[in-house]
Amino acid sequence: MYRWEITRAAMAQRVFAIVRKESYDQAAAAADGLLSAGLTTIEISLTTPFALEAVTTLVREVGDDAIIGAGTVLDAASARTAVDAGARFLASPSLDEEVIRTGHRYGIPVFPGVSTPTEVVRALELGADALKLFPASAHGPGWIRDVRAALPQAALLPTGGVTLEDAPEWIAAGAAACGMGAALADGDRDVVVKRVGDLLGRLEEAASGDRPQD
């Protein structure tokens, strides 16, 4: 797929899971549960032991049925190794020009971290495909609404502190998608399946503006 196709597919459900675990086995189990629940975009954080091996295995197993990316990509070296492992996108909590340059060299979209309007503009100038608002807990859905009023071209992905309760508010405010970690992935398979299904329905309502009135 082209970069824009990967980006669009990664945001199609308006939520992506961030898997950050203490072992390869835990990460693989969490990813398997999320995929079984019907989630189609998963980011494996490079802080997870053997994260690149997990990326390679998942990409081989899911093919084009899901988008598997690498997260916490901080520099050009880790960007290149993530690309080599098969990552379909690169995400970072920070804004680094070389990470964007490396991803784009190999046709991979990059979602760097931003936390100010100045960083948003800089990331857009560098060609970022979407922008992680990190940490989202330091802001609020109103931040998305205000920034996009001035910069409607910015595809913003609030990440870090997004909850099941407030994720629809972020989408209603104009976020392209929300990144969620333990709040989405923790629990046994049945719990995760129900949680993901409920959330996807609520996000679809929020995106359409068809939210229930209080």
N, C-alpha and C positions, 0 to 999 in steps of 0.2 A: 504493500500500500504506500501511497505518497504521504508526505508529512501531514498535509491537511486532512487526509482521510483518516489517518491514525488519530489525530487530534479530535476530529468530530466523533469518531467511534468511542474514544476514551471518555468523552463527556456526555454520551448519548443518554445515560441513565441519571445524569445530574448528581451522581455520587461515585466516588472511587474509594476503595479500601486501602489503608496503609497498614501493611503487615510489618511489625517490628517486634521480634521475639528474641528469646535468649538462646535458641538453638535452631538448627536446620529443621529438625523433626517438628518442633512446635510451629515454625513458619509454614512448613508444608501442610500440616494438619489444618491450620487456620485458613490457608489459601484454598484448600480442598473444600472446607466447609462453606466458604463464601461463594465459590464457584457452583457448588451444589445448590446453593440458595438462589442462583440465577444472576449473581453479580457478574458484570462483564469487564470490569477494569480493576486491576490490583497492582499496587505499588509495593515492591519488596525493598525495605530500607536496607542500605548497605551497612547499617550498624548491626544487623543480624549476622551471626556467624555463618559462613558459607552462603551468604546471600546470593552471590553470583551463580553458584551451583543450583540454588533454588530457582532463580530466574530461568536458567537454561532448561531445567527439568519441566517447569510449568509451561514455558513457550512450546517445547516439544509436545507436551501432552494436549494442550488446548488448541494449538494451531491458530486459525483465524476466528475461533469461537469466542475468544476473550483477548483483551489487551493487557499484557504483563509488562510492567515497567520497573525501573530501578529508582529508588529514592535516596535522599541524603547524599546526592552526588555533588561533591564539593570542589572538584578540580578536574583539569583536563585528563589526568591519568585515570582517575576513577570513571570518568565519562567514557573513555575509550574501552576500558575493561568491561563496562556495563554493555556497551554496544557489541563488543565481541561475544558477550554471554548471551546475546539475543534480545536484550531489552528493547521494547517497542517505543518507550519514551523515557526521558530522564527528568527527574524532579529534584529540587533542591530547596532548602530553607533560606538560601542566600542567593544573591545576584552575582554571577561570575561570568564574564564575557567568554572565557575559554571553554567553559562547559557548554554554552550555547553554540559556539563556533564548532566544537568537536561533534556535538550531536547533529548539527546541520550538515556537516561535511559528509556524514553517512546517512543522511535522509531521515534522521530521527528527531521528532519534536522534543522541545525542551520547555519545562515549566519551572522557571526560577522563582525564588522567594522575594517578595516585596512587602514593605510595611508603610511606605509613604507615597504620596503622589509623585514626588520627584523620582523615586525608584521605579514607579509604574512607567513613567515617561521614558526613563533610561532603558528599561527592559524592552519596551516597544521599539525604541530606536535600534536596539541590538537584534531585533527580529524574534524575540521570544514568542512562542506559539500560544501560550496562556501563562497567567501569572498567579502564583500561590500567594495569597495573603496570609502571612505567617508572623507571629501566631495570631490566629483569628480571635482568640480569647482576650487579646489586648485591645480589640476594636469592638465591632458589633455590626449587625446588618445595616444599620444606618450609614456606616462608613462606605459600604459598597454603593449604596444609593447615591450618596453625595459625590463620590469620586466618579462614578459612571455618568453623572449629570454633566461633568466637565470632560470626561474621557470615555465616551460611550463605546469606543473601539476596543477597550480593554476587557479581555476575557479573564475574569477574576475567580480564583479557586480558594475560598477560605479553608484553612487547614490549621489544626492545632487548637483543640478546645471546642470544636463543633460537636454539639450533642444531638441525640435523636429528637429531642424536643424542639431545638431551635434551627435545625437544618432547613425545614421548609421556609422559615423566615429569611434565611440567607438567600434562598432561591427566589423567593418573592421580591427581595430587594434588588435582584439583578445578577446574582452570582451565576456563573456558567455551570458550576458543579461544586460539590463540597467534598473535601477529603476527610475521612474518618478512620480512626484507628481502633483502639480497644472497645470503644462504645459500640462499634459495629461487629467486630470479629470475635469478641470473647463469648464463651459459653459453648454448650454442646451443639451438635448439628441441628437438632430440632428447634432450639432457641434461635440460632442464627438464621435459619430458613424463615421462621415467622417474623423475626426482626427486620430482615432485609425486605421481605415482601411487603410488610406494612409501610416501611419507609419509602420504598419506590412509589407506592400509591400516593402517599402524602406529598412527595416531591413533584409528582406529575400534576397534582391538583394545584400546588403552589405555583408551578411554572405557567399553568393555564390561567391563573388568577381566579380559580374556582374554589377558593378556600371557604370553609364554613365561617359564618359570621358569629361573633361572640354574643 
